[in-house]
Amino acid sequence: MLFWRVKPLDQILENAEKKSLKRQLGALQLTLLGIGAIIGTGIFVLTSVAAQSAGPAMMISFVIAAVVCALAALSYAELASMVPVSGSAYTYTYAVLGELAAWVVGWALVLEYAVAAGAVSVGWSGYMHGILYQIGIQLPPSMMAGPFDTITVNGVEQPGTFNVLAAGCALLIAGLLVLGTSKSAAFNAFLVVIKLVALGIFIAIALPSFDGTNFAPFLPNGFWANEREIGGSLLTVGVTAAAATIFFAYVGFDAVSTAAEETKNPQRNMPIGILGSLGVCTLIYLLVAAAAIGAMGAQPDGALANSKEPLALVLRQLGYPWVGTVVAVAAGLALPSVVLMMLYGQTRIFFVMSRDGLLPERLSKVHPKYHTPHIITMITGVAVALFAGMFPVRMLADISNSGTLFAFAMVAAAVLILRRTEPNRPRAYKVPMAWLICPLAIFGCLFLFLNLSGHTELLFLGWTALGLVVYFLYGYRNSQLARPA
């Protein structure tokens, strides 16, 4: 059953040529798209979540998450160079493990991309609320957080109703994506520059204020995942738990692979975009984390751990309030680039699933003027706006990670299977020591998944069960491979 309805790689490439997207992206654009997707809520917002969970030891958490992502990135680079079409892990699984497994992966990728876009939108809204407060504008608390979240105003914690700014961000970016990929890539490159400049300013100011005493105690919540009450809530904390959450900070490099069908010379440019963007972002993350901890400390009950705009807070505490505001403005301007890439990745995966018959064919209709899958883009934008308006960033990040880790493990497995089943197929890039690297990637993904909170793991299982129901009600009968030849 697992290898049922396997779609040959040659057929996948042939289908892509029949109904394809325009190739217009080069290596530099792909790398910038990857950086744009990776650097965002993970470092601008989840730094505080990591501090709450691991304290100063979040430095180790960043390294653990980076290593697992690097292992998975190598697998993605090989498959992306072999199968330069849209669909990412979904397409790779279809070619190796078959339709049922591919559907489960594609369904899990909804958590990675759509839910992640919602999480980033919520993170962006936190910085925007701070900016508005600095200039004397404050929205009603009920409009600053969703019904499952709270907002602290003047030291008083208040429940939310719907995060209007977060939902508006998702809708605006979806509208931009409808206009076209090249326009979106140019906009993304501009925002990437803003983010890098803002983080560079933060490092230049905070790092010289480094104080080693701020790293003590280094392991306030221990190394392994455990449950503790923090701020009146029972949370899963510890270094490994923080690694499982801030794994979200590195997600985005694989979104580059969803652009394979719109990439010039993909066999060369896809590995450059994937590995290059991950390498640049890992270095930046470690510098920013070290600067923040060294300058202010990061204890679970400290100010950094409870801030919705942690980097701006550090600069204000160091006596640079106006620079903190500038960094907050930069985050407010630049975080939408991550939403853009997450929405981009989600719509391209839906596009391919529709093209394969697993979703209604109308969803893969390409706009005659803008050459984008406009119908599925608009539907996805509305769904993401609802996620962003209702849920807190930590919950969304953890749910997103569950789907991502599953997809990453499947990609690593696909590399090994293809090495056996199609050893002679051209590979512009090959994973070095694949029989060591790929099993380590699978183990790393499983390890981080098991360090997520229990309710997150249950949500993932429930989402997968729902996906199987949808598949057997629609995709099973309408798949291309279910039709006569």
DONU-276675 format. One record per residue (C-alpha): residue in three letters; x, y, z. Coordinates in Angstrom, 3 decimals. Example, Ala and Ser with C-alpha at 12.3 -4.5 7.8 and 13.67 -1.06 7.14 Angstrom:
<atoms>
{atom 'ALA'; {12.300; -4.500; 7.800}}
{atom 'SER'; {13.670; -1.060; 7.140}}
</atoms>
This chain:
<atoms>
{atom 'MET'; {0.000; 0.000; 0.000}}
{atom 'LEU'; {2.847; 2.383; 0.781}}
{atom 'PHE'; {4.319; 2.110; -2.734}}
{atom 'TRP'; {0.909; 2.167; -4.394}}
{atom 'ARG'; {0.475; 4.442; -7.445}}
{atom 'VAL'; {4.069; 5.595; -7.739}}
{atom 'LYS'; {4.440; 8.338; -10.354}}
{atom 'PRO'; {7.673; 7.901; -12.353}}
{atom 'LEU'; {10.045; 10.868; -12.383}}
{atom 'ASP'; {9.859; 11.075; -16.169}}
{atom 'GLN'; {6.068; 11.398; -16.005}}
{atom 'ILE'; {6.340; 14.134; -13.369}}
{atom 'LEU'; {8.703; 16.111; -15.596}}
{atom 'GLU'; {6.451; 15.551; -18.623}}
{atom 'ASN'; {3.344; 16.772; -16.755}}
{atom 'ALA'; {5.193; 19.863; -15.611}}
{atom 'GLU'; {6.005; 20.778; -19.193}}
{atom 'LYS'; {2.332; 20.501; -20.230}}
{atom 'LYS'; {1.109; 22.953; -17.604}}
{atom 'SER'; {4.098; 24.807; -16.290}}
{atom 'LEU'; {5.080; 28.119; -14.772}}
{atom 'LYS'; {7.481; 30.613; -16.363}}
{atom 'ARG'; {11.201; 30.122; -15.585}}
{atom 'GLN'; {12.488; 33.514; -14.447}}
{atom 'LEU'; {14.509; 33.103; -11.219}}
{atom 'GLY'; {18.327; 32.873; -10.970}}
{atom 'ALA'; {20.710; 31.693; -8.212}}
{atom 'LEU'; {20.905; 35.095; -6.501}}
{atom 'GLN'; {17.128; 35.514; -6.506}}
{atom 'LEU'; {16.709; 32.005; -5.077}}
{atom 'THR'; {19.229; 32.672; -2.317}}
{atom 'LEU'; {17.473; 35.928; -1.460}}
{atom 'LEU'; {14.127; 34.127; -1.500}}
{atom 'GLY'; {15.578; 31.590; 0.938}}
{atom 'ILE'; {16.991; 34.274; 3.235}}
{atom 'GLY'; {13.708; 36.128; 2.994}}
{atom 'ALA'; {11.827; 32.988; 4.034}}
{atom 'ILE'; {14.206; 31.990; 6.832}}
{atom 'ILE'; {15.071; 35.246; 8.581}}
{atom 'GLY'; {11.901; 36.509; 10.136}}
{atom 'THR'; {9.713; 35.602; 13.073}}
{atom 'GLY'; {12.223; 32.963; 14.158}}
{atom 'ILE'; {14.854; 35.531; 15.144}}
{atom 'PHE'; {12.799; 38.708; 15.517}}
{atom 'VAL'; {10.092; 37.121; 17.697}}
{atom 'LEU'; {10.871; 33.533; 18.758}}
{atom 'THR'; {14.042; 34.685; 20.522}}
{atom 'SER'; {11.760; 35.505; 23.447}}
{atom 'VAL'; {10.017; 32.111; 23.221}}
{atom 'ALA'; {13.413; 30.377; 23.233}}
{atom 'ALA'; {14.476; 32.421; 26.278}}
{atom 'GLN'; {11.295; 31.400; 28.099}}
{atom 'SER'; {11.922; 27.756; 27.315}}
{atom 'ALA'; {15.716; 27.352; 27.582}}
{atom 'GLY'; {17.127; 30.582; 29.015}}
{atom 'PRO'; {20.708; 31.403; 27.895}}
{atom 'ALA'; {21.080; 27.775; 26.761}}
{atom 'MET'; {18.953; 28.679; 23.755}}
{atom 'MET'; {22.335; 29.066; 22.019}}
{atom 'ILE'; {22.540; 25.261; 22.102}}
{atom 'SER'; {18.937; 25.057; 20.874}}
{atom 'PHE'; {19.792; 27.171; 17.834}}
{atom 'VAL'; {22.723; 24.872; 17.037}}
{atom 'ILE'; {20.638; 21.679; 17.398}}
{atom 'ALA'; {17.921; 23.040; 15.112}}
{atom 'ALA'; {20.540; 24.256; 12.601}}
{atom 'VAL'; {22.233; 20.849; 12.422}}
{atom 'VAL'; {18.949; 19.019; 11.768}}
{atom 'CYS'; {18.013; 21.574; 9.112}}
{atom 'ALA'; {21.421; 21.308; 7.448}}
{atom 'LEU'; {21.108; 17.535; 7.198}}
{atom 'ALA'; {17.653; 17.871; 5.656}}
{atom 'ALA'; {18.850; 20.663; 3.336}}
{atom 'LEU'; {21.414; 18.367; 1.755}}
{atom 'SER'; {18.636; 15.905; 0.885}}
{atom 'TYR'; {16.460; 18.674; -0.522}}
{atom 'ALA'; {19.319; 19.942; -2.681}}
{atom 'GLU'; {19.828; 16.540; -4.328}}
{atom 'LEU'; {16.142; 15.970; -5.080}}
{atom 'ALA'; {15.557; 19.561; -6.211}}
{atom 'SER'; {18.384; 19.231; -8.747}}
{atom 'MET'; {16.954; 15.916; -10.012}}
{atom 'VAL'; {13.294; 16.943; -10.132}}
{atom 'PRO'; {13.195; 20.684; -10.938}}
{atom 'VAL'; {9.412; 21.103; -10.694}}
{atom 'SER'; {7.083; 22.652; -8.138}}
{atom 'GLY'; {5.791; 20.626; -5.206}}
{atom 'SER'; {8.801; 20.213; -2.905}}
{atom 'ALA'; {8.561; 17.177; -0.584}}
{atom 'TYR'; {5.139; 16.260; -1.984}}
{atom 'THR'; {6.495; 15.750; -5.501}}
{atom 'TYR'; {9.574; 13.875; -4.314}}
{atom 'THR'; {7.477; 11.493; -2.217}}
{atom 'TYR'; {5.082; 10.867; -5.124}}
{atom 'ALA'; {8.002; 9.691; -7.240}}
{atom 'VAL'; {9.436; 7.387; -4.595}}
{atom 'LEU'; {6.857; 6.207; -2.048}}
{atom 'GLY'; {3.639; 6.564; -4.019}}
{atom 'GLU'; {0.441; 8.569; -4.045}}
{atom 'LEU'; {-0.894; 7.839; -0.562}}
{atom 'ALA'; {2.390; 8.809; 1.111}}
{atom 'ALA'; {2.633; 11.860; -1.170}}
{atom 'TRP'; {-0.832; 12.997; -0.168}}
{atom 'VAL'; {0.039; 12.688; 3.529}}
{atom 'VAL'; {3.197; 14.740; 2.962}}
{atom 'GLY'; {1.340; 17.354; 0.909}}
{atom 'TRP'; {-1.316; 17.590; 3.605}}
{atom 'ALA'; {1.407; 17.978; 6.262}}
{atom 'LEU'; {2.983; 20.768; 4.220}}
{atom 'VAL'; {-0.173; 22.807; 4.823}}
{atom 'LEU'; {1.030; 22.977; 8.421}}
{atom 'GLU'; {4.524; 23.965; 7.324}}
{atom 'TYR'; {3.554; 26.746; 4.947}}
{atom 'ALA'; {0.038; 28.024; 5.629}}
{atom 'VAL'; {0.225; 27.774; 9.418}}
{atom 'ALA'; {3.769; 29.169; 9.352}}
{atom 'ALA'; {2.568; 32.154; 7.338}}
{atom 'GLY'; {-0.010; 32.747; 10.050}}
{atom 'ALA'; {2.678; 32.542; 12.763}}
{atom 'VAL'; {4.871; 35.095; 10.998}}
{atom 'SER'; {1.902; 37.408; 10.520}}
{atom 'VAL'; {1.271; 37.273; 14.273}}
{atom 'GLY'; {4.947; 37.997; 14.949}}
{atom 'TRP'; {4.805; 40.964; 12.594}}
{atom 'SER'; {1.737; 42.321; 14.344}}
{atom 'GLY'; {3.613; 42.315; 17.681}}
{atom 'TYR'; {6.252; 44.674; 16.292}}
{atom 'MET'; {3.632; 46.816; 14.579}}
{atom 'HIS'; {1.651; 47.187; 17.808}}
{atom 'GLY'; {4.879; 48.349; 19.471}}
{atom 'ILE'; {5.537; 50.905; 16.730}}
{atom 'LEU'; {2.008; 52.256; 16.914}}
{atom 'TYR'; {2.308; 52.540; 20.699}}
{atom 'GLN'; {5.545; 54.536; 20.334}}
{atom 'ILE'; {3.767; 57.119; 18.182}}
{atom 'GLY'; {0.732; 57.309; 20.448}}
{atom 'ILE'; {-1.642; 54.958; 18.637}}
{atom 'GLN'; {-3.090; 51.951; 20.438}}
{atom 'LEU'; {-5.680; 49.594; 19.037}}
{atom 'PRO'; {-8.296; 48.120; 21.375}}
{atom 'PRO'; {-6.703; 45.119; 23.151}}
{atom 'SER'; {-9.377; 42.816; 21.740}}
{atom 'MET'; {-8.083; 43.636; 18.214}}
{atom 'MET'; {-4.418; 43.004; 19.108}}
{atom 'ALA'; {-4.621; 39.262; 19.826}}
{atom 'GLY'; {-6.743; 36.258; 18.949}}
{atom 'PRO'; {-9.224; 34.437; 21.203}}
{atom 'PHE'; {-6.552; 31.876; 22.202}}
{atom 'ASP'; {-4.010; 34.564; 23.107}}
{atom 'THR'; {-3.638; 37.490; 25.503}}
{atom 'ILE'; {-2.119; 40.961; 25.243}}
{atom 'THR'; {-0.427; 42.950; 28.024}}
{atom 'VAL'; {-1.378; 46.633; 28.063}}
{atom 'ASN'; {0.077; 48.917; 30.758}}
{atom 'GLY'; {1.032; 45.871; 32.816}}
{atom 'VAL'; {-2.434; 44.329; 32.644}}
{atom 'GLU'; {-2.991; 41.079; 30.748}}
{atom 'GLN'; {-6.170; 41.147; 28.656}}
{atom 'PRO'; {-7.831; 38.523; 26.417}}
{atom 'GLY'; {-8.018; 39.033; 22.677}}
{atom 'THR'; {-10.777; 38.546; 20.134}}
{atom 'PHE'; {-9.173; 38.811; 16.676}}
{atom 'ASN'; {-5.710; 40.004; 15.631}}
{atom 'VAL'; {-6.699; 42.470; 12.923}}
{atom 'LEU'; {-3.181; 43.509; 11.877}}
{atom 'ALA'; {-1.975; 39.910; 11.521}}
{atom 'ALA'; {-4.950; 38.950; 9.357}}
{atom 'GLY'; {-4.557; 42.089; 7.232}}
{atom 'CYS'; {-0.883; 41.303; 6.605}}
{atom 'ALA'; {-1.723; 37.828; 5.237}}
{atom 'LEU'; {-4.414; 39.184; 2.918}}
{atom 'LEU'; {-2.158; 41.945; 1.572}}
{atom 'ILE'; {0.684; 39.536; 0.760}}
{atom 'ALA'; {-1.714; 37.104; -0.928}}
{atom 'GLY'; {-2.873; 39.954; -3.160}}
{atom 'LEU'; {0.735; 40.739; -4.081}}
{atom 'LEU'; {1.396; 37.105; -5.019}}
{atom 'VAL'; {-1.539; 37.156; -7.405}}
{atom 'LEU'; {0.198; 39.951; -9.340}}
{atom 'GLY'; {3.177; 37.813; -10.291}}
{atom 'THR'; {6.310; 35.940; -9.183}}
{atom 'SER'; {8.902; 38.314; -10.609}}
{atom 'LYS'; {7.244; 41.293; -8.901}}
{atom 'SER'; {7.100; 39.326; -5.647}}
{atom 'ALA'; {10.796; 38.343; -5.949}}
{atom 'ALA'; {11.844; 41.957; -6.497}}
{atom 'PHE'; {9.780; 43.081; -3.501}}
{atom 'ASN'; {11.288; 40.244; -1.457}}
{atom 'ALA'; {14.871; 41.264; -2.355}}
{atom 'PHE'; {14.167; 44.790; -1.094}}
{atom 'LEU'; {12.795; 43.466; 2.200}}
{atom 'VAL'; {15.736; 41.067; 2.648}}
{atom 'VAL'; {18.137; 44.014; 2.498}}
{atom 'ILE'; {16.105; 45.817; 5.178}}
{atom 'LYS'; {16.200; 42.759; 7.462}}
{atom 'LEU'; {19.927; 42.234; 7.084}}
{atom 'VAL'; {20.685; 45.895; 7.760}}
{atom 'ALA'; {18.460; 45.865; 10.873}}
{atom 'LEU'; {20.107; 42.729; 12.260}}
{atom 'GLY'; {23.543; 44.151; 11.454}}
{atom 'ILE'; {22.726; 47.296; 13.460}}
{atom 'PHE'; {21.481; 45.168; 16.351}}
{atom 'ILE'; {24.678; 43.065; 16.426}}
{atom 'ALA'; {26.921; 46.134; 16.140}}
{atom 'ILE'; {25.285; 47.787; 19.168}}
{atom 'ALA'; {24.439; 44.805; 21.398}}
{atom 'LEU'; {27.544; 42.644; 20.950}}
{atom 'PRO'; {29.998; 45.208; 22.440}}
{atom 'SER'; {27.796; 45.251; 25.571}}
{atom 'PHE'; {28.373; 41.520; 26.044}}
{atom 'ASP'; {28.526; 40.481; 29.706}}
{atom 'GLY'; {29.314; 36.846; 30.450}}
{atom 'THR'; {27.471; 36.962; 33.785}}
{atom 'ASN'; {24.189; 37.224; 31.858}}
{atom 'PHE'; {24.638; 33.584; 30.845}}
{atom 'ALA'; {24.222; 32.359; 34.425}}
{atom 'PRO'; {22.372; 30.240; 35.264}}
{atom 'PHE'; {22.923; 28.676; 31.849}}
{atom 'LEU'; {20.366; 25.840; 32.100}}
{atom 'PRO'; {17.475; 27.209; 34.199}}
{atom 'ASN'; {14.968; 24.715; 32.790}}
{atom 'GLY'; {17.289; 21.786; 32.185}}
{atom 'PHE'; {18.433; 20.173; 28.950}}
{atom 'TRP'; {15.707; 17.635; 28.158}}
{atom 'ALA'; {12.086; 18.575; 27.505}}
{atom 'ASN'; {9.944; 18.807; 30.635}}
{atom 'GLU'; {6.788; 20.601; 31.755}}
{atom 'ARG'; {6.899; 23.606; 34.074}}
{atom 'GLU'; {4.484; 26.348; 35.009}}
{atom 'ILE'; {5.651; 29.693; 33.638}}
{atom 'GLY'; {3.550; 32.836; 33.807}}
{atom 'GLY'; {0.531; 30.870; 34.980}}
{atom 'SER'; {0.684; 28.431; 32.040}}
{atom 'LEU'; {2.008; 24.877; 31.890}}
{atom 'LEU'; {4.631; 24.873; 29.131}}
{atom 'THR'; {6.989; 22.306; 27.634}}
{atom 'VAL'; {10.453; 23.732; 28.307}}
{atom 'GLY'; {14.142; 22.776; 28.214}}
{atom 'VAL'; {16.910; 23.025; 25.622}}
{atom 'THR'; {15.540; 20.271; 23.397}}
{atom 'ALA'; {11.998; 21.649; 23.643}}
{atom 'ALA'; {13.312; 25.080; 22.648}}
{atom 'ALA'; {15.147; 23.489; 19.709}}
{atom 'ALA'; {11.888; 21.884; 18.573}}
{atom 'THR'; {10.144; 25.282; 18.693}}
{atom 'ILE'; {12.848; 27.486; 17.176}}
{atom 'PHE'; {13.349; 24.898; 14.447}}
{atom 'PHE'; {10.692; 27.155; 12.948}}
{atom 'ALA'; {13.383; 29.837; 12.667}}
{atom 'TYR'; {15.198; 27.822; 9.990}}
{atom 'VAL'; {12.197; 26.665; 8.018}}
{atom 'GLY'; {12.152; 28.433; 4.705}}
{atom 'PHE'; {15.124; 27.029; 2.822}}
{atom 'ASP'; {12.847; 24.275; 1.520}}
{atom 'ALA'; {10.477; 26.921; 0.202}}
{atom 'VAL'; {13.226; 27.564; -2.347}}
{atom 'SER'; {12.612; 24.072; -3.721}}
{atom 'THR'; {8.990; 24.952; -4.455}}
{atom 'ALA'; {10.318; 27.522; -6.937}}
{atom 'ALA'; {12.157; 24.879; -9.000}}
{atom 'GLU'; {9.671; 25.089; -11.849}}
{atom 'GLU'; {10.209; 28.847; -12.095}}
{atom 'THR'; {14.025; 28.655; -11.928}}
{atom 'LYS'; {16.508; 29.096; -14.747}}
{atom 'ASN'; {19.099; 26.272; -14.870}}
{atom 'PRO'; {17.588; 24.586; -11.776}}
{atom 'GLN'; {20.169; 21.759; -11.647}}
{atom 'ARG'; {22.822; 24.362; -10.782}}
{atom 'ASN'; {20.825; 27.083; -9.070}}
{atom 'MET'; {18.615; 25.051; -6.708}}
{atom 'PRO'; {21.475; 23.666; -4.540}}
{atom 'ILE'; {23.075; 27.123; -4.431}}
{atom 'GLY'; {19.826; 28.728; -3.280}}
{atom 'ILE'; {19.019; 26.094; -0.648}}
{atom 'LEU'; {22.436; 25.603; 0.962}}
{atom 'GLY'; {23.543; 29.225; 0.550}}
{atom 'SER'; {20.513; 30.730; 2.265}}
{atom 'LEU'; {20.690; 28.242; 5.163}}
{atom 'GLY'; {24.393; 28.896; 5.755}}
{atom 'VAL'; {24.038; 32.688; 5.798}}
{atom 'CYS'; {21.066; 32.577; 8.157}}
{atom 'THR'; {22.671; 30.172; 10.638}}
{atom 'LEU'; {25.647; 32.509; 11.127}}
{atom 'ILE'; {23.345; 35.515; 11.607}}
{atom 'TYR'; {21.163; 33.678; 14.129}}
{atom 'LEU'; {24.064; 32.704; 16.368}}
{atom 'LEU'; {25.461; 36.249; 16.357}}
{atom 'VAL'; {22.078; 37.779; 17.196}}
{atom 'ALA'; {21.341; 35.260; 19.967}}
{atom 'ALA'; {24.776; 35.765; 21.557}}
{atom 'ALA'; {24.400; 39.554; 21.398}}
{atom 'ALA'; {20.907; 39.513; 22.946}}
{atom 'ILE'; {21.835; 37.176; 25.805}}
{atom 'GLY'; {25.147; 38.868; 26.526}}
{atom 'ALA'; {23.618; 42.338; 26.578}}
{atom 'MET'; {20.464; 41.691; 28.585}}
{atom 'GLY'; {20.241; 38.119; 29.796}}
{atom 'ALA'; {17.588; 35.604; 28.838}}
{atom 'GLN'; {16.167; 33.991; 31.971}}
{atom 'PRO'; {12.707; 32.386; 31.608}}
{atom 'ASP'; {11.092; 34.936; 33.919}}
{atom 'GLY'; {12.972; 37.943; 32.551}}
{atom 'ALA'; {11.825; 40.854; 30.403}}
{atom 'LEU'; {13.290; 39.401; 27.196}}
{atom 'ALA'; {11.341; 36.155; 27.578}}
{atom 'ASN'; {8.039; 38.026; 27.869}}
{atom 'SER'; {8.475; 40.550; 25.064}}
{atom 'LYS'; {6.690; 40.458; 21.710}}
{atom 'GLU'; {9.488; 42.605; 20.203}}
{atom 'PRO'; {12.620; 41.247; 21.939}}
{atom 'LEU'; {15.354; 42.772; 19.751}}
{atom 'ALA'; {13.866; 46.250; 19.986}}
{atom 'LEU'; {13.555; 45.770; 23.761}}
{atom 'VAL'; {17.280; 44.929; 24.103}}
{atom 'LEU'; {18.288; 48.117; 22.297}}
{atom 'ARG'; {15.969; 50.244; 24.414}}
{atom 'GLN'; {17.376; 48.696; 27.594}}
{atom 'LEU'; {20.899; 49.533; 26.383}}
{atom 'GLY'; {19.965; 53.216; 26.085}}
{atom 'TYR'; {19.237; 53.347; 22.363}}
{atom 'PRO'; {15.450; 53.797; 22.259}}
{atom 'TRP'; {15.391; 55.403; 18.833}}
{atom 'VAL'; {17.552; 52.616; 17.367}}
{atom 'GLY'; {15.204; 50.094; 18.968}}
{atom 'THR'; {12.331; 51.811; 17.202}}
{atom 'VAL'; {14.256; 51.698; 13.912}}
{atom 'VAL'; {14.812; 47.937; 14.315}}
{atom 'ALA'; {11.125; 47.505; 15.171}}
{atom 'VAL'; {10.182; 49.446; 12.040}}
{atom 'ALA'; {12.584; 47.321; 9.976}}
{atom 'ALA'; {10.985; 44.158; 11.382}}
{atom 'GLY'; {7.564; 45.595; 10.627}}
{atom 'LEU'; {8.613; 46.265; 7.045}}
{atom 'ALA'; {10.592; 43.081; 6.485}}
{atom 'LEU'; {8.652; 40.266; 8.191}}
{atom 'PRO'; {6.029; 40.289; 5.410}}
{atom 'SER'; {8.737; 38.852; 3.118}}
{atom 'VAL'; {8.564; 35.642; 5.164}}
{atom 'VAL'; {4.785; 35.581; 4.851}}
{atom 'LEU'; {5.295; 36.045; 1.117}}
{atom 'MET'; {7.576; 33.004; 0.830}}
{atom 'MET'; {5.369; 30.805; 3.026}}
{atom 'LEU'; {2.275; 31.677; 1.015}}
{atom 'TYR'; {4.273; 31.248; -2.176}}
{atom 'GLY'; {5.347; 27.750; -1.159}}
{atom 'GLN'; {1.846; 26.724; -0.093}}
{atom 'THR'; {0.159; 27.875; -3.284}}
{atom 'ARG'; {2.742; 26.111; -5.479}}
{atom 'ILE'; {2.223; 22.840; -3.611}}
{atom 'PHE'; {-1.560; 23.138; -3.971}}
{atom 'PHE'; {-0.968; 23.976; -7.643}}
{atom 'VAL'; {0.887; 20.707; -8.228}}
{atom 'MET'; {-1.572; 18.619; -6.182}}
{atom 'SER'; {-4.373; 20.073; -8.283}}
{atom 'ARG'; {-2.442; 19.365; -11.475}}
{atom 'ASP'; {-2.114; 15.744; -10.311}}
{atom 'GLY'; {-5.880; 15.491; -9.768}}
{atom 'LEU'; {-5.713; 15.136; -5.978}}
{atom 'LEU'; {-7.411; 18.517; -5.608}}
{atom 'PRO'; {-9.984; 20.088; -7.982}}
{atom 'GLU'; {-8.348; 20.976; -11.311}}
{atom 'ARG'; {-9.805; 24.476; -11.285}}
{atom 'LEU'; {-7.462; 25.363; -8.418}}
{atom 'SER'; {-4.441; 25.027; -10.738}}
{atom 'LYS'; {-5.817; 27.516; -13.258}}
{atom 'VAL'; {-3.127; 30.057; -14.199}}
{atom 'HIS'; {-4.095; 33.719; -14.606}}
{atom 'PRO'; {-3.812; 34.708; -18.305}}
{atom 'LYS'; {-2.140; 38.041; -17.504}}
{atom 'TYR'; {-0.155; 37.498; -14.310}}
{atom 'HIS'; {0.791; 33.818; -14.963}}
{atom 'THR'; {0.108; 32.850; -11.346}}
{atom 'PRO'; {-2.290; 30.302; -9.787}}
{atom 'HIS'; {-4.575; 33.099; -8.636}}
{atom 'ILE'; {-7.565; 31.058; -7.407}}
{atom 'ILE'; {-5.641; 28.911; -4.925}}
{atom 'THR'; {-3.577; 31.937; -3.888}}
{atom 'MET'; {-6.672; 33.873; -2.875}}
{atom 'ILE'; {-8.207; 30.888; -1.042}}
{atom 'THR'; {-4.958; 30.260; 0.833}}
{atom 'GLY'; {-4.650; 33.940; 1.740}}
{atom 'VAL'; {-8.065; 33.949; 3.408}}
{atom 'ALA'; {-7.298; 30.735; 5.354}}
{atom 'VAL'; {-3.956; 32.096; 6.586}}
{atom 'ALA'; {-5.620; 35.358; 7.631}}
{atom 'LEU'; {-7.995; 33.358; 9.840}}
{atom 'PHE'; {-5.076; 31.416; 11.433}}
{atom 'ALA'; {-3.223; 34.664; 12.097}}
{atom 'GLY'; {-6.243; 36.411; 13.527}}
{atom 'MET'; {-7.081; 33.669; 16.018}}
{atom 'PHE'; {-3.968; 31.915; 17.374}}
{atom 'PRO'; {-0.768; 32.929; 19.263}}
{atom 'VAL'; {2.640; 32.707; 17.616}}
{atom 'ARG'; {4.058; 29.908; 19.807}}
{atom 'MET'; {1.110; 27.609; 19.145}}
{atom 'LEU'; {1.249; 28.247; 15.393}}
{atom 'ALA'; {5.033; 27.748; 15.278}}
{atom 'ASP'; {4.858; 24.378; 17.050}}
{atom 'ILE'; {2.009; 23.129; 14.854}}
{atom 'SER'; {3.918; 24.237; 11.760}}
{atom 'ASN'; {7.040; 22.410; 12.954}}
{atom 'SER'; {5.178; 19.114; 13.311}}
{atom 'GLY'; {4.292; 19.055; 9.620}}
{atom 'THR'; {7.722; 20.309; 8.582}}
{atom 'LEU'; {9.638; 17.650; 10.511}}
{atom 'PHE'; {7.511; 14.901; 8.989}}
{atom 'ALA'; {8.102; 16.229; 5.462}}
{atom 'PHE'; {11.858; 16.597; 6.024}}
{atom 'ALA'; {12.153; 13.000; 7.223}}
{atom 'MET'; {10.301; 11.752; 4.148}}
{atom 'VAL'; {12.616; 13.676; 1.815}}
{atom 'ALA'; {15.706; 12.149; 3.443}}
{atom 'ALA'; {14.171; 8.683; 3.054}}
{atom 'ALA'; {13.363; 9.415; -0.600}}
{atom 'VAL'; {17.026; 10.171; -1.346}}
{atom 'LEU'; {18.101; 6.756; -0.061}}
{atom 'ILE'; {15.362; 4.888; -1.925}}
{atom 'LEU'; {16.190; 6.640; -5.212}}
{atom 'ARG'; {19.857; 5.781; -4.752}}
{atom 'ARG'; {18.754; 2.138; -4.892}}
{atom 'THR'; {15.947; 2.256; -7.454}}
{atom 'GLU'; {17.453; 4.757; -9.935}}
{atom 'PRO'; {21.209; 4.831; -9.336}}
{atom 'ASN'; {22.003; 5.919; -12.905}}
{atom 'ARG'; {19.693; 8.943; -13.057}}
{atom 'PRO'; {21.729; 12.169; -13.468}}
{atom 'ARG'; {22.292; 14.057; -10.233}}
{atom 'ALA'; {23.684; 17.570; -10.579}}
{atom 'TYR'; {24.212; 17.513; -6.815}}
{atom 'LYS'; {24.686; 14.438; -4.611}}
{atom 'VAL'; {24.428; 14.225; -0.828}}
{atom 'PRO'; {27.913; 13.360; 0.495}}
{atom 'MET'; {27.965; 10.142; 2.544}}
{atom 'ALA'; {24.243; 9.752; 1.923}}
{atom 'TRP'; {23.923; 6.522; 3.919}}
{atom 'LEU'; {25.127; 8.409; 6.986}}
{atom 'ILE'; {23.693; 11.896; 6.402}}
{atom 'CYS'; {20.151; 10.876; 5.446}}
{atom 'PRO'; {19.548; 8.493; 8.409}}
{atom 'LEU'; {20.888; 11.214; 10.719}}
{atom 'ALA'; {18.422; 13.664; 9.159}}
{atom 'ILE'; {15.536; 11.236; 9.751}}
{atom 'PHE'; {16.621; 10.619; 13.349}}
{atom 'GLY'; {17.040; 14.364; 13.988}}
{atom 'CYS'; {13.553; 15.135; 12.698}}
{atom 'LEU'; {12.014; 12.375; 14.802}}
{atom 'PHE'; {13.937; 13.579; 17.871}}
{atom 'LEU'; {12.672; 17.149; 17.531}}
{atom 'PHE'; {9.117; 15.964; 16.823}}
{atom 'LEU'; {9.099; 13.988; 20.077}}
{atom 'ASN'; {10.249; 17.113; 21.937}}
{atom 'LEU'; {7.218; 19.126; 20.846}}
{atom 'SER'; {4.390; 19.474; 23.340}}
{atom 'GLY'; {1.998; 16.556; 23.652}}
{atom 'HIS'; {-1.015; 18.503; 22.384}}
{atom 'THR'; {0.943; 19.555; 19.275}}
{atom 'GLU'; {1.717; 15.928; 18.457}}
{atom 'LEU'; {-1.964; 15.031; 18.908}}
{atom 'LEU'; {-3.004; 17.900; 16.637}}
{atom 'PHE'; {-0.654; 16.604; 13.956}}
{atom 'LEU'; {-2.131; 13.114; 14.182}}
{atom 'GLY'; {-5.660; 14.551; 14.019}}
{atom 'TRP'; {-4.752; 16.687; 11.000}}
{atom 'THR'; {-3.269; 13.629; 9.259}}
{atom 'ALA'; {-6.428; 11.598; 9.931}}
{atom 'LEU'; {-8.565; 14.384; 8.457}}
{atom 'GLY'; {-6.307; 14.442; 5.404}}
{atom 'LEU'; {-6.799; 10.729; 4.830}}
{atom 'VAL'; {-10.567; 11.233; 4.884}}
{atom 'VAL'; {-10.285; 13.992; 2.255}}
{atom 'TYR'; {-8.018; 11.819; 0.112}}
{atom 'PHE'; {-10.302; 8.805; 0.045}}
{atom 'LEU'; {-13.386; 10.970; -0.583}}
{atom 'TYR'; {-11.846; 12.924; -3.493}}
{atom 'GLY'; {-8.206; 12.352; -4.439}}
{atom 'TYR'; {-8.399; 8.562; -4.614}}
{atom 'ARG'; {-11.017; 8.723; -7.379}}
{atom 'ASN'; {-9.827; 11.804; -9.251}}
{atom 'SER'; {-6.071; 11.273; -9.296}}
{atom 'GLN'; {-4.390; 11.183; -12.695}}
{atom 'LEU'; {-3.099; 7.718; -11.874}}
{atom 'ALA'; {-6.667; 6.501; -11.177}}
{atom 'ARG'; {-7.779; 7.345; -14.722}}
{atom 'PRO'; {-7.440; 5.022; -17.744}}
{atom 'ALA'; {-4.133; 5.520; -19.549}}
</atoms>
